[in-house]
């Protein structure tokens, strides 16, 4: 898959343990920041008295960044390499985190969204560079195993984020409704909004400081150079491999659709659960109690990624992806056809079967690309915009038809993922074909 700078005459296989640990720390960072951003939706709703749809633009701005910057990032990787791109991505996130300070001081909703978009852009750049780099740190056949191990740290960061948000950002106990707030003077209204908005300042300042330290550490870390995006051989027509269109690689294009559906359904189901578990025939839970169950959903993803790394030593990556896709089809179908605890826990179980989907789809999608790997990574990562699209579509279906009919959308998403695992991941060509 990758041409490395290791001499061909080396007597032993290079030891990539140190570089793998360093890059895995970055997975923790983007898992933490991604899920922390999700907690901004109720926060912004409280500050600006917004409807849920408008507050959800915070998620939309974050995931739209993937669509905007992922492909340009692949070109940046070709110019400056993986390591330097990772460092640049960390400092882009620093700029976005610092922008939360004036956004909270004014406070201004659109400045908040701008800050979210810039942070999301940095996270997208980091994922676009870190994912193929992890795949390249060893044999291509074991790339899914490394992806699952690294993604486990993504899940740990994602689980911690809601706890941090609850303790530091969502700590205000009294939120005034629009009618009560309207009785206050303009100065009192502004002071109230600033008091709530200001809870993001210290966490994001701490995040900015941590990202600066991490960026400096990575810049000085010894990470082996992966040159497959800069050095390539011409084809027999004399045309450089990098001049070829990534769209001609069917398994990569299908992986892009797979990531679109996966990210969309993972975020969408977490959103779906809060209202679904509140139905009288399901759990009659309050929104807070239902939201607490999302912890187990993300915990399932962590357990699945840890077990998935072991299972991938026994089962082909494509087959395991297909099996997990079908299992989630069954979980969703069972949940909407029953009631009570059975309906609740069968849907929570989707978190476990979600676990290996992103790393396996990504690793299978860049298989055989060689010098085209950065292009493939850039294309696949644009599809994370599914996290901005599928949840909105799911919400519209719930509004118009109810929860059970709306569940057809997650089922369709998982059916496509199962198809990709069993059939669609098989390359019809590689860069050497």
N, C-alpha and C positions, 0 to 999 in steps of 0.2 A: 504493500500500500504506500509506504513512504520511503523516500531516499534520505538516509540520515548521514550526518557528518562523521559517523564512526568509521574508521578505516576498515577496508575490506579484509585486511590481513589480521584483524583482531583475533586473538586466540580464544577469547571468551565473549559471551553475550554481555552487552552493556547493562549495567545496573541502573535502572530507572526509578528505584524506590524513593530516593530523595526528591527528585523532580515531581514524582507522582504525589507525594505528600504535600509538597508546596502548592501544586495546582489544586489539589483537593480542598485546601483551605479556602480557595476562591469559590468553590462550589457552596461552601457554608455561607459565604458572604451573599451571593446572589439568591440563595434560598431564603435567607433572613430578610433581605431588603424587599424581595418580591412579595412575601407574605405580610411584611410590615405595611407595605403600600395598600394591601387589601383592607387593612384596618382603618385607613384614612377615610373610607366611604362614610361610615357613621359619624366620624369626627367632623368632616366637612359639612355633613347634613346638619349637625348641631350648631356649627359656627354660623352658617349662612342660611339656615332654615330652608333647605332645598328639598324638592321631591327626590325619591330614590333614584329615578332615572338620571337626573342631573348630577347627583352626588356620585353615581356610578361612572361618570366621566373620568374620575380619578383612575379607575381600572382601565378605561378605554385609552387614556393618554399614555399609561404605562405600557400596555401591550401594543399599541400602535407604533411605539418607538421601534419595536422589533421589525416591523414592516418597512420602516423608513431607513434604518441604519444598517441592517444586517448585510445586505448586498454590498454597500460601500465599504463595510468593514472587511469583506473578503479581499477587496482590492488593496486596502491598507495592509492586510497581512502579507500580500504579495510584495509590497513595497518595503515594509520594515520588519516583517517576521512576526511570529506568534508572541514571543515574550514581550517585545516592545508594544505590541497592540494591547496585550493584557494590562501593561502599565498605564498606557493612555486611557484605557477604559476605566481604570480605577480613579484617575484624576478627573475624568468627565463626571463620574458619580460624586466626587467631592464638590464640584461646581454646583451640581443639582442640589446636594444636601445643604450647602450654604445658602442657596436661594430660598430655602424654607424660612430662614431668619427674617428677611424683609417681608415675605409673604404673610407670616404670622404677626408681624408688628403693625402692618397697615390696617386690618388684614384684607387680602384681595384674593378672591376665588380663582381668577384666571392666572394670577402669579403662582398660586399653589399648583395649578395644572401644568404650568410651564416648568416648575421645579420637578414635578412628577415625571414629565416627559424627558427632561434631561437626565434624571436618575435612571429612568427606564432605558434611555439610549446607552448609557454607560454599562448597564447590566446586559443589554443585548450585545454590545461589543465584546463584553467579557465572555458570554456564552459562545458567541460565534468563534472566538479564538480558543477558548479553553476546551470545548468539546472535541474538536478534531485533534487537538494537541494530546489530550488524554488517550484518544484512540491510537495515536501514532507512537505512544511510549511503550512499544512492545509489539509482539506478533499480531497481525490483523485478525487471526482466528480468535484471540482472547480479548479483542477490543470491547465486545459487549460486557464482559466481566468487569473490566476496568471502569466502564461507564456506569455500571450499576453500583460499584463501590463508591465512586465519586458522588453519584447522585444520592447516595445514602446520607452524605453530609449536607447535601442540599435540603433533604427532608428534616434533618436535625435543626438547621437554621430556620426552616419554615415552621417547625413546631414551637421554637422559642419565641419567634416574633410576636404571636398573639399575646403571650404572657408579658412581654415588654410593653406592648401597646396598652394592655389593660392596666399595667401599673403606672405608666408614665404619660401616655397620650390620652387615654379614655378615662382618666381618673376623676373628671368632674362629676359630682353626684347629682347636681341639680341643673337641669336643662330647661330653660324657659320656652314655652310655646310662643307662637307668633303673636297671639292676642295679648299675652302678658307683656311680652317685649315691647309691643306697640304703645303701652301705657308709660313707658320710660322716656326720658328726654333723649335727645340725639346723643349727648355726651355719655349718658348712662348706657345707651345701646352700644356705642362704640367701645366703651370700657368693658362691657360684658363680653362682646365678641373677641376682643383682644385677650381677655383673661382665659377664654377657652382655647383660642387659636395658639396662644403662647406655649401650650403644653408640648408642642412639637419641637420647640426651639432647642431645648437641652438634648433630647435624644438625637436629633439630626446633627447637632454640633459635635456630639460624641462620635457619631457615625463618620462624619467628615474627618475628624482627627484620626480615627482608626484606619480609614481608607488611605490617608496620607502615609501613615506608618507602613501599611501593607504594600502600598505602591513603591515606597523606597526599598522595602525588603525584597520584593520581587525583582526590582531593577538590579539589585546586587546579587541575587540568587544565581547559582550555577544551573541553568536550564539548558539541556542539549538543544542545538539548533536543528530544526526540521526544515530542510531546504527544498522540499518538494514543491513549494509555491514559487520559487525563484529560479531553480535550475531544472530545465526540461529539455528533452530531445525533440527535434523536428520530426514531423511525420514524413512519409515517403513523398508527399507532394511538396515538402518544404515549408509546410505551414506549422507554426508552433502549436503544441497541444493546447496551450492556454487560449488560442484563438477559437477553439471549438466551443460550441454552445452547450452549456450544462443541461439545457432542455432536451438534448438528444439522449440523455441517460434516463431511461424509463424508471428504473428502480429508485433513482434520486427524486424524480418528479412525484412519484407515488408516495415516497417518504415525506415529501413536503405536505401533501394532502393529509397523510397520517398524523403528522405533528399538529397541523391545523385542527383536526378533529380531536386529537388527544388533549391538547392544552385547553381547548374550548370546553370539552366535556368535563375535564377535571375541575376547572374553575366553576363551570355552570352547575355541576352537581353540588358543590359546596354551598353555592347560593340557593339552589333548589331545596336543599334539606331543611333550611330554617323555616320556610313556609310549609313545606310538606309535613314535617313532624308536628306542626301546630294544628293540623287537621284533627277534629274530634275523634274520628275513627282510627287515626294513626297513633298519636301520642298526646294530643291536646297540650303540647308544651308551650311555654312562653318563648318568645324570640331568644331571650338570653339562655334558657335551658337548651333550646334546639341548637343554638350556636356552639354551645359547649361540646356537643357531640361531634362537631367538626374536628376537635382534637383527636378523637379516635380514628377519624377518616384519614388524617395526616399521619397518625401513628401507624396505621395499617400500611401506608406507603413506605414508611421507614423500615418496618419489619419485612415487607415484601422485597425491598431492595437488598437488604442484608441476606435474606434467604435466596433471593434471585441470583446473586453472585455465585452461590454454591450450586443452585439448580442448573445454571448455564454451563457448569462443568460436566453435567450429565445429559442435558437436553439441548438440542440445536436451538439457537437464538430465535430463528424464525418460527419454529414450531411452538416454542414456549410463548412467544408473543401471540400467536394465533389462539392457543389454548386460553390464555388469560383474557383475550378479547371476547371469546365465546362465554367464558365464565361471567364476565360483567354483563353481557347480554342477558344471561339467565338471572343474575342478581337483580337487575333493574326490572325485568319482566315479572319475577317473583314478587318483588316489593309492591308493585302497583296492582297485583292480583290478590293481595292479602291485606291484613290489618294488624294493628298493634305492634308488639315488639318484633314480630317476624318481619314486618314491613320496614321497621327502623333498622334492624341489624343487618338485613340483607343489603340495604342501600349503603350503610357504613362500610360493609365488606368490600365495596367497589374500590375503596382506597387501597386495600391490599393488592388487588389485581391491577390497579393502575400502575403499581410500583415500577415494573420493568419496562413499561411502554415507551416512555421518552428515550431512555438510553438505548434500548434495542432498536427502535425505529431509526434513531440518529445513526448508530453504528452501522446498521444494515444499509442505510441510505447513502453512506459515503464509501461503501465497500468498492474496491477496484478503481477508485477515481485517481489515485496517485497524485500527479501534479495538479489535477483539477479539484483536489480536496477542499481548498479554501472556497472555491466557487460553489461547490456542493453544500458546504457548511453555511455559506451566506444565504443560498436559496432556501435551505431547510429552515433556518432560523427566522426568515421573514414570516413563516407560517405560524409563529407563536402569536401572531395577531388574532388567531382563533380565540384567544382568551378575551379579546374585545368584542368578538362577533357572536359566538355561540351562546354565551350567557344572556346577551340581549335578546336573541331569537327565542331562547328558552323562556325568558321572562314574558315576552309577548305571547307565546303559546299558552303559558299559564294564565295570563290575564284574559285571554279570549276563550280558552277551552277547558281550563282546569289542569290540575297537576297530573292526573293519570293520562289523559290524551297527550299532554306535552312530553311525557316520557318517551315517546316515539323518537324524539330527536337524539337523546343519549344512546338509544338502541341502535340507530342508524350509524352514529359515530363509532360505536364499538364493533359493529359488523364490518365496517371498512377496515378498522385496525386488525381484526381477525383475518380478513382477506389478505391484507398486506403481509401478515406474518406467515400465512400458509403458502401464498402464491406470489404476491406482488413484489416481494423483496428480492426476487431472483434476478440478477443483472442480465439484461439482454446483450450488453456489451460492456467493455472496460476500456480504459485509455490505451491499452495495448492491443485491443481487438482490431 
